[in-house]
Amino acid sequence: MTTTAGDVSPALELAPEDGGRDRLSGFSYWLALVFGTVGIAMTINQTFNLNVFGGPIIDTGFFYIVLGLFLSLAFLAYPSHIGARHRIPWFDWLLFAATLGCCGFLAWNGGRIVAEGWDLDAPTSATIVAGCICLLALEGLRRAGGAVLFGMCVIFALFPLFSDHMPGFLWGPSMTLAQTVRAHAMGVESIIGVPMRTVASLLVGFLVFGSALVVTGGGAFFMALATALMGRSRGGPAKVAVLSSGFFGSLSGSVISNVVTTGQLTIPTMKRIGYPPAYAGAVEACASTGGALMPPVMGAVAFIMAEFLNVPYSAVMLSAVIPALLYYGILLLQTDHYAARNGLRAQPPEEIPQLGPVFRQGWHFLFSLGLLTYLLLVMKQEALAPYIATVVLLATSIVFGKDRFGLTGLRDLTIDATRNIINIVAILAGVGFIVGSLSYTGVGGAFSRELLQFANGNVYLLLVLGALTSFILGMGMTSSACYIFLAITLGPALVGAGLDPIASHLFILYWGLISFITPPVALAAIAAATIARADPWRTGVLAMRLGMVNFILPFLFALNPTLILHGTPMEIVQDVATAMIAIWLLAAGFEGWLYGVGRIGLAPRALVLLAGFGLLKPGIETDLFGLVLVGSVYTATIMTRRRRHTPA
């Protein structure tokens, strides 16, 4: 089992074993192991300033080294076509060598690129190499990211060539072919722009930590822990699915990989105790989608967000806590209400481990996660935290782990992390073309200004337009690519309208992920339906209903950022408390079951839903409105029952 701390492409997520499982074997396996070891070692050297490789490496040169080591391996790990899934043809070795040579040339000349401004004017040889790098980055993206994302990035890569012929806000100064390839390959806004810098500076460490958790048995521990905590409650397997997918997803940030790993265990168990196949698949799809929103790691997007906003990662992480807890809270409540309404039982006792032994065997996993969170939030050590937490995790696994961690485990950890880094480097190097083209032509800023003028100061209209744009783009792009594009085009417009910067960017992220559970695309729901052997469309509709709060929360924290812990303590306490009551009422309304009442009909369900929406919106008036409504439902139910039991 592998974990990916970023988004695996939709094209390959549905078949995660294709990510270098068959092709990276024999000589290519050992080559990937060596390259991965060197790449991770150089990243550690750069992060801790160890100067092991003969002194500090200029950042530009370092980024080209990371690109060369891992993008080159993408041509060995990912096939050019389906017929080459189990073998590496000669031309893939040629592309591997070409990537190494071109990136090595640029890394060697990293100082000259910066000092002499090669992104504007460079020797002919450097321009040729730059053109080769652009083509190689696009081909690596096509293999790792799929045809849709590849097509979009090709358009953006070529956009500076014809931007002066575009109408309105799409107009920008054009560039020649030589200028374009130099800017993309040797500028600091494109291939080695924000996405790649985030990978090299921050993400590699978190990818290593995620792989260390998997290799040392953390995945099995979190599944057992979720089962011990929730297995005995009614509908326990569904709650286990929610918790375990939350644990996994927070560390991986990959929606579909999460579905196909945890779903293989949770979906059959849910079906066995009585959940319909489509409902079981929908629960897993929603729980896996929420993992990319759940701290402490949240996948690649959160780190890129911190880089765009120029804030510590801890600020993004803290802001995301309450919305993520509300999302998972309503999932747990809906599964519980469904189980109560349909009389579903708990998981069989013989399948439920005791909490004490589970905790004693795996406490060191929780300790490592706690240490990681402490280093991120308190010590503000975003770059160093994952490496320190990984060392502690490996040390405690050697001493206290059920299966002693040795050299074989270290090899498995390295190759697992290498596979994950290959994937994210290949995708984000290509996505860099979007950032570069929008920056070089100035279209990104023009789009924001045009959107602000169109909305004419109406924040609600601006948010609706942003939500629709994010949702549509999320259908064909990974969440990282979707977020990066919208962070450049839509983010400045939302912030310019007076909205909180972190709330604005979280708004984009939430809506970019909604397409994973919403038809017609609903990739997470389709993957879960395949495992559940259920109708994909019905699974998608149920997933959309279970994840309904995800459609509402982004508007609420964008308009009133108390839900992302931005505000006075009293406002935060009041709004978070009423939001917690609101998700209970929404779950009751969606599932037709109210604590203390039992089954409720259509009219009470409508009132309970209305009360939930009222309480979810911050404000004393809406809170009172919601409380009065739910109070009336309880009062009417009690009076009706008394009349039924009173003799005539």
Buried (B, 14 or more C-beta within 10 A) or exposed (E): BBBBBBBBBBBBBBEBEBBBBBBBBEEBBEBBBEBBBEBBEBBBBBBEEEEEBEEEBBBBBBBBBBBBBBBBBBBBBBBBEEEBBEEBEEEBEEBBEBBBBBBBBBBEBBEBBBEBEBBEEBEEEBBBBBBBBBBBBBBBBBBBBBEBBBEBBBEBBBBBBEBEEBEEBBBBEBBEEBBBBBBBBBBBBBBBBBBBBBBBBBBBBBBBBBBBBBBBBBBBBBBBBBBBBBBEBBBBBBBBBBBBBBBBBBBBBBBBBBBBBBBEBBBBBBBEBBBBBBBBBBBBBBBBBBBBBBBBBBBBBBBBBBBBBEBBBBBBBBBBBBBBBBBBBBBBBBBBBBBBBBEBEBBEEEEBBEBEEBBEBBEBBBBBBEBBBBBBBEEEBBBBBBBBBBEBBBEBBBEBBEEEBEEEBBBBBBBBBBBBBBBBBBBBBBBBBBBBBBBBBBBBBBBBEBBBEEBEEEBEBBBEBBBEBBBBBBBBBBBBBBBBBBBBBBBBBBBBBEBBBBBBBBBBBBBBBBBBBBBEBBBBBBBBBBBBEBBBBBBBBBBBBBBBBBBBBBBBBBBBBBBBBBBEEEBBEBBBEBBBBBBBBBBBBBBBBBEEBEEBEEEBBBBBBBBBBBBBBBBEEBBEBBBEBBEEBBEBBEEEEEEEEEEE
